[in-house]
Structure formats: structure tokens, C-alpha cells
């Protein structure tokens, strides 16, 4: 039996499917089916992007492939979800292991962040994501 395509999923299942794909180390080919063609990611300022960032679908897909050399073992421990129509809010603890030296972390260190992301899902795909990430620095 094959798994349903992202188009057939509820907004919540689409978002959770995207997170599980990222956890599995999914690159651009694995992530692309979850994102609408006009997808946009807006990141509030955080330790790794002090000025915040706005990324297009192509930026995010390129980042999905490049991320394998930056972090491994991504995990999203979902604490709470809230859904209203096509909007899904996810609160989670995110962890990953640095594969290279980063500001505030050395290769091999575990990065940890408390995240809240607001997703808009349209036609079974994520159309936008606003992320608010609070990173914990090593002691």
C-alpha cells in the first residue's frame, strides 16, 4: 500500500508530514511535494539569522539539500498544535547535531530551540510559514 500524497492530507497532517520528512533528512526532492509553488518562509530574527529572513520555495529547497552538511539528526518534539481552517500552529522543541562549526556551536554540539511556526496550507500544500525560533546557547 502506498502512502497518500500530500495533496490528500488534512492541513495538520500535511504540516506534520513535512516535519517528519525533515527529520528523516529529506532533501529537496522529498520536501518539494509538501510546498506550494509560491511558498514563502519568513523567519523572525534569531541567533543564526539576526536580521531575520524571507526565503522562497527555491531557497528552501536548496537549503534542504545543503542542510545535510550543516546539521544531522533533526528532531521536532511537537508540544502542541492548533488548527483553524487552513492555518496550523506548531509549538515544538527542535534539536539537531552540528556537522560543522557554527556561531555559538562547534561541530558535534547539539543545537536546541523552542520553535513556534504558523503554517498556511492551500490545496494540500504549505503555502507559507512564519517561524519564531528561540535558540538555547551552550552553557
C-alpha positions in Angstrom: 0.0 0.0 0.0 1.4 3.4 -0.9 1.1 6.4 1.4 -1.3 9.2 0.4 0.2 12.2 -1.5 0.5 15.5 0.4 -2.4 16.8 -1.7 -4.8 14.3 0.0 -3.8 15.2 3.6 -5.5 17.5 6.1 -3.6 20.7 6.8 -2.3 19.3 10.1 -1.2 16.0 8.5 0.5 17.9 5.7 2.5 20.0 8.2 3.4 17.0 10.3 4.4 15.1 7.2 6.7 18.0 6.3 8.3 17.9 9.8 8.8 14.1 9.6 10.3 14.4 6.2 12.8 17.0 7.5 13.6 14.7 10.4 14.3 11.9 8.0 16.9 14.0 6.4 14.8 14.7 3.3 16.4 16.8 0.7 14.7 19.0 -2.0 13.1 16.0 -3.8 11.5 14.8 -0.6 10.4 18.2 0.7 9.1 19.7 -2.6 5.8 17.8 -2.7 4.8 19.5 0.6 5.4 23.1 -0.6 3.2 25.2 -2.9 4.9 26.7 -5.9 4.6 30.2 -4.3 5.6 29.0 -0.8 7.4 31.6 1.3 9.2 31.2 4.7 9.5 34.2 6.9 11.9 33.8 9.9 11.8 36.2 12.8 15.3 37.3 13.9 17.2 34.6 15.8 20.8 33.6 16.6 21.6 32.2 13.2 19.7 34.9 11.3 20.0 38.1 13.4 18.1 40.2 10.9 15.5 37.5 10.2 15.0 36.2 6.7 12.5 35.7 4.0 13.0 32.7 1.8 11.3 31.5 -1.4 10.4 27.9 -2.2 13.6 27.6 -4.3 15.7 29.0 -1.4 14.2 26.5 1.0 14.6 23.5 -1.4 18.3 24.5 -1.9 18.7 24.8 1.8 17.1 21.3 2.3 19.9 19.8 0.3 22.6 21.9 1.9 21.4 21.3 5.4 22.8 17.7 5.3 26.3 19.2 5.6 25.3 21.6 8.4 23.1 19.6 10.8 22.1 15.9 11.2 19.5 14.1 13.3 16.9 16.9 13.3 14.0 16.2 15.6 10.8 18.1 16.2 9.2 17.1 19.5 5.8 18.6 18.9 4.4 20.0 22.2 1.1 21.4 20.9 -0.7 22.1 17.7 -3.6 24.5 17.0 -5.6 24.3 13.8 -8.1 26.8 12.4 -9.3 26.1 8.9 -6.2 26.1 6.7 -3.9 27.6 9.4 -1.8 25.3 11.6 0.3 26.5 14.5 3.0 24.1 15.8 4.9 24.6 19.1 7.9 22.2 19.3 11.3 21.6 20.8 13.8 21.3 17.9 17.2 19.6 18.2 19.9 18.7 15.7 23.6 18.0 15.8 26.0 20.5 14.2 28.1 18.9 11.4 30.3 22.0 11.2 31.3 24.9 13.4 28.5 27.5 13.6 28.2 30.7 15.5 27.7 29.6 19.2 28.2 25.9 18.4 31.1 23.6 17.5 30.8 20.6 15.2 29.3 17.8 17.2 27.3 20.1 19.5 23.6 19.6 19.8 21.6 22.7 18.8 18.3 23.2 20.7 15.5 25.6 20.0 12.0 26.2 21.1 10.0 27.0 18.0 6.6 28.2 17.0 5.7 28.1 13.4 2.5 29.3 11.7 1.7 27.4 8.5 -0.9 28.3 5.9 -1.9 25.2 3.8 -3.6 25.6 0.5 -4.7 22.7 -1.8 -2.9 20.2 0.4 0.5 22.0 0.3 2.1 24.5 2.6 1.8 28.0 1.1 3.5 30.0 3.8 5.3 29.6 7.1 6.2 32.2 9.7 8.7 30.9 12.2 9.7 32.2 15.6 12.7 30.3 16.8 14.4 30.7 20.2 17.8 29.0 20.3 19.4 27.9 23.5 23.2 28.5 23.5 25.6 26.0 25.1 26.4 26.6 28.8 
